[in-house]
Amino acid sequence: MPKVNHLNLKFKTKAIILMIIGFNFILLPLICYNINIDGEAIYKVNSTNKFLKTSESSGKIFINGASDWVDFKNAGNCSGEGTYSDPYVIEDLIINGGNTGSCIHIENSDVYFRIENCTLYNSGEDFYNYDAGIRLFNVSNSCLIKNNCSKNFCGIFHFGNNNSIFQNSIVNNQIGIFGSGECIISKNNITNNLLGIDAIRELNISLNYVDYNEYGIRIFWGNNNTISYNSITNNNGICIFLYYAYYNTISHNNCSNNKGNGIHLKDSNYNSMIENIVNYNLCGIMLNITQQNYIINNSINKNKNGGLELYFSRLIQISNNQINENYYGIKMVESILNYVFQNTINYNYYGISLFNSSYGNKITDNILHYNRKCYTETDDCKGDNIYENNDCIEIQDNSPNWIIIFTVITVIFFLGLVIIILLLRHKRT
């Protein structure tokens, strides 16, 4: 797969962020460099370190730079030394944001610190500043663990590098987590938010529960993110949505029982969707105006409309997927030069359907059993696609023909009526 030009991305990042602020619901991510994929801390806190126990409730916290950390510790508000082996620790606080600003706001910081087991709620609702339960801006070397962030505009806002967000409860916010930068977001419970996770770049989003939100995970103007092993179910809208997003990997997620589409890409190229479960959604996987994406080894079953739908898309590789019991197995509209091979496409109403000048598609070595139709094409597609070595078994439509049944019943009725009239006349004579 093609690689991103990191020099160009670095140059364009600031411009992209300014553009994003003008759009609705856009966040900047956290960076999780301190936690591995299993969620274990890479750094170890000195076992002799005694964490400072703070009072049950506290005022809001604002820290800007290393000198503020020193003052904050000297005032007795945290423990630690801000080093890799002995990070600053803020823990066990309850902070009511009072509906203004952020509960904890840290910026321009590269010392090592951890925020743990805090309850943070009622931030302000400033869209441009992204008021949050925890707001990190231009921050590195942080770890947020086992915090409860609820009833905020944004549960956790992150912009920086080498950070981690682990085992937090993110509930009833407008935006659950908004992140940009090298960060691991893992094992969080993200529920009942308007938008679960909003991502821009270089996030590792794994092993989270992103359930019962309006929308699950969105990548907007984002690249080089990995979304894997998450449960993203029972959301009212789209499970995973990529918009102007490039070089992202979506793998091993459960995207099921969502009222919107399971995975939806728009104006997004060079992305991979691998080994996801995408069942019982409106549409399984939908691509709009995309090119050179890869859809491999997914289970795409029992979606209301199409299992896989392509609109104005080209050079898409679709291989080794299970696409069963949808209305359309695969549907293409004005989509060209796609390669569909070695898929199992069974028990759909239509197996593969091409519409509106979809041409140059190569469809080979697929199993299409017990669909009403293996292939359908509109006239402007016929003769322009290649079908080779597909195993096609169609089933007959055994549903009753109601037109014929109605006609027979009508004829019988009128014949009976005529006979009755004739019999009545015969008796009178």
N, C-alpha and C positions, 0 to 999 in steps of 0.2 A: 504494500500500500504506500502511497506517496507520503512524504514527511513534511511537516510544517517548517517553514523558514522561520526559525526562532528569532533571528535578528529583526525581520520585518514585524513579527508579532510584538516583540518588545517595543519597537518604535511606535506601533499603532495602539498599544494598550491604553495609553492615556486618552487618546481621542475616542476610543471605543467606550471607555467608562463615561466620558462626558455625554456621549450620545445616549447611553443607556439611562442616565438620570432623567432624560426627557420622556422615557416610556414608563408605562404602568407596571408596578411590581417588579423591581429589579434589585437584586441584592449582591453583596460581595462575599465570597466564601471564606471559610476558615482553613487554616493549614495544619495538617496533622502529621508533622514529621516525627513526633515523639511516640507514636503508637504503631505497632505493626498490624498486619491484616487480621490477626487473631485478637487484637485489642489489648495486647499486653504492653506495658510501658517499656520503652527502650531504655530510657534513663531510669535510674533507681534513686529515690530520695534517700538521703543518709538515714540509716535506721535509728541513729541516736537523736535525730531532729525531733523536737517536741513541737507539734503544731499548736499555735496560739488559738485558744478557744475564745471567740468573740461573743459579744452579747447577742441575745436572741433577735433583736432587730437593730437596724443600722440605717444611717443616712446614705444617700447616693455617693458613689465613689467616682472621682475623676483623676486619672494619672496621665501625665504627659512627659515621657522621657525618663531616663535613668535617675536623674536627681529627684524627681517626684517619688520614685520608688523608695529611695533612701529616706526621704522625709516621712513617707507613709509608714515605713517600718519603725523608724525612730519614735513615731507617735503611738506605737503599740498596736498597729492595725493589721500586721501580717508577720509571719515568721520567715526564716530562710535568708539566704545571701544572694539570690538571683543568679546562681551558677548552675551549670549542667547537673552536678551531683547534689546541689542543695538549693532548689528553686525557691523563690518567694511563694508563699502559700496564703491564699485568701479562702477561708472556709466557714461553713456553718452560719452564714448570714441570712437574714430575711430583710429584703429591701423592697419597699413600696415606692415606685417611681413617682407617685402622685400625679400621674398623667402628663408629666413634662420631662423632656430629656430622656436619657438612658439611666438605668439603675446602676450599672457598672460601665464606665467609658474609659478605655485605655487606648492611647495612641502614641506613635513614634517611640516604640519600645522594642528592644532586642534582647533584654535580659530574659532569663528563664523564669517562668512563673506558672502557677497552677491556681485555678479557681474551682473549688470543689464543694459539693453539697450545699449550695446556696439556693434560696428561693427568691426569685426576681420577677416582679409583676408590676403591671400598671405603668409601663413607660409612656412617654408622649407618643403622638401620632404624626410627627414631622416626616413627611414623605422624602424630602430632599436630604435630610440628615440621617434618615433611617434610625429613628429612636428605637432602642432595643433593650431587652433584659440585660444582655451583655453585648457591648459594641467594641470591636477591636478594629482600629484603623492604622495601617502601616505598622503592623505588629508581627514579630516573629518569636519563635521559641515558647509558645504558650500551650497549655493543656487545659481544656474545660471538661470536667468530669462530674457526672452524677448531680448536675444542677437541675432545678425545676424552673423553667421559663414559661410563664403563662400570662395571657391577657396583655400582651405587648403589641406594638405595631410590628416589630420583628423580634422573634425569640432570641436568636443569636445572629449578629452581623459580623462578618469577618472580611478583612482585606489585608493580606500580608503573605508570609511564607513560613514554612516549617512549623505549622500549628496542628493541633488535634482537637477534635470534638467527640467525646466518647461517653456513651451511656447516660445522656441527658434526656429529660422528659420535656418535650417541646409541644405545648398544648394550648389551643384556643388563642393563637396569635393571628394577625393578618398574614404574615409571612413567617414560616417556621425558622428556616435557616437560609441566610443569603451569604454566599461565599465566592471569593475569587483569590486564587493563589494556591500554592502547594500545601494542601491540607488533607488530612484523613478525617472523614466524617463517618463514624462507625458505631453501630449498636445503639443508636438513639431511638426513642419512641416519639414519633412525629405525627400527631393526630389532631383532628378537628381544627386545623388551620385553613385559611383561605387558600394558601399555596404552601405545600410542604417544604420543598427545597428549591431555591432558585440559584443556579450555578453559572459561572462565567468560564473560568479556566483552571486547569491543572488540579482538579479535585479528585480524590479517591473516595467515592461514596459507596459504602458497602455495609451489608448486614444490618440495615436499618428497617424499622417498621414505619412505613409511610402510608397510613391507613385512615380512612374516613375523613379526608380533607376534601375541599372542593376540587383542587387539582394536586397531582402527586409531585413529580419532579420536572422542572423546566431548565433547559440550557438555552440561554438567549445571548446571541453574539459570542458564543463560547467555543473553546477548543481544548483538546487534549484532556478531557475528563474521562474517568472510568466509573461506570455505574454497574455494580455487580452484587449479586447475592442479596438483594433487597426484597422485602415483601411490600408490594405497592398495590393494595387491593381496596375494594369498596370505596373508592373515591367517586365523587359526583361528576367529575370531568375526565380529562385525559390523564392516563397513568404517567407516561413519560413523553414530554414534548420537546423537540429540538427545533429551534428557529434561528436561521443563519448560524448554524453550528457545524464545526468541521473537526475531523479526526478524533471523534469520540468513540468509546467502546461501551456497548450496553450488553451485558452478558449475565446469564444465570439468575435473572430476576423472575419473580412471580408477579406478573401484571394481569391479574384476573379480577373479574366481578366489578369492573369499573363501568360507570354509566356512559363515559366517553370512549374514545379509542384507546387501545392498549399502548401502542407505541406510535407516535405521529411525528414525522419529519417534514418540515417545510423550508425550502430554500437552503437545504443543508446537504453537504457533500462529504464523501470520504469517511463515512461512519460505518461501524460494524455492529450488527445485532446478532448475537450468538447464544444459542442454548437458553433462550428465555421461554417461560411458560406464559402464553398469551391467550387465555380462554375466557369466554363469557363476557366479552366487552361489546361495545357497539360495532366497531371494526377491530380486527386483530392488530395489524400493522398497516399504516397508511403513509404513503410518500407523495408529497406535492412539490413539484418543481425541484427535483433533486437529480444528482448524477453520481455514479461511482460509489454507491453504497453496497454493503454486503449483508445478506440475510441468510444465515446458515444455521442449521440444526435447531431450529425453534419448534416448539409445540404450539400450534395455532388452531384451536378447536372451538367449536360451538359459539362462535361470535354471531351477533344478530345479522349483520350485513356481510361484508366480505371478510375472509380470512386475511388476505393480503391484497391491498388495492394501491395501484400506481396511477398517478395523474401527472402528465407532462414530465415524465421521468425517463432517464436514459442510462444505459450502461450499468444496470443494476444486476448483481449476481444473486440468484435465488436458488439455493441448493440444500438438499438433504433435510428439508423441513417436513413435519407432519402437519397437514392442513386438511382437517376433517370436520364434517358436519356444520359447515357454514353455509350461507346462501350462495355466495360466490366463493370458490376456492381461491383463485387468483383472478383479479380483474385489472385490466390495463385500459386507460383512456389517454389517447394521444401520447403514448409512451413507446419509445423506439430503442432498438439495439440492446435489448435486455436478454440475459441468458438464464433460462429456467431449466434446471436439470436435476435428476435424481431425487425428486420430491415424491412424497406419498400424498395424494390428493383424493380422498375417498369420502363418499356419502354426503357430498355437497349437492345443492340443486344443480348448479353449473360448476364444472371442473375448472376450466380456464376460459375466460371470456375477454375478447379484444374488441375495442370500440374506437371509432373516430381516428382513422389513419394511424393506428398503432402498427408499425411495420419494422421489418428487420430484426424481429425477435426470434431467438433460437430456443425451441422447446423440445428437449430430448431426454430420453431415458427416465421418464416419470411414470409412476403407477397411478392410474386414474380408474378406480373401481367404484361401481355402484353410484355414480353421479347420474342425474337425469340426462345430462349431455356432457361428454368429455370436453368438447371444444365448441365455442360459438364465436363467430366473427361478424362484424358488420361488413357491408359490401366494400367499403373503402379500405378494409384490411386484407381482403382475400387475395391469396397468391403472393403476398409480400412477406410471409413468415415461414419459418422452417419448423416442421414437426417430424421428428425422427425417433424411432425405437421406443415409443411410448406404449405402455400396456393399458389398453382402454377396454373397459367393460361397462356398458351403459345398462341401466335398469329401465324397464318399461313403466310408464306412468299408469298405475292401476287405479287411480282415483276415478270416480264415476264421471261420465260426461253428462253434465246436468242439462245441456241444451237438448241432447237426444232424449233424455228421460222426460223432460218437460214436454217435448213435442209428442212423445208417445202417450203420455197422460192426457194431453189436450185432445188428441185424436180419439182416444178411448172415451173420454168424457162426451165429446160431441156425437160419436156413434151411439153411445148409450142413450143420449138425449133424443136422437132421431128415432131409435127403436121404441122408446117410451111413447113418443108422440104418435107413431104409427099404430102401436097397440091400443092407445086410447081411442083413436079414430075408428079402429076395427070394432071395438066394443060398441061404439055409438051406432054403427051400421048394422 
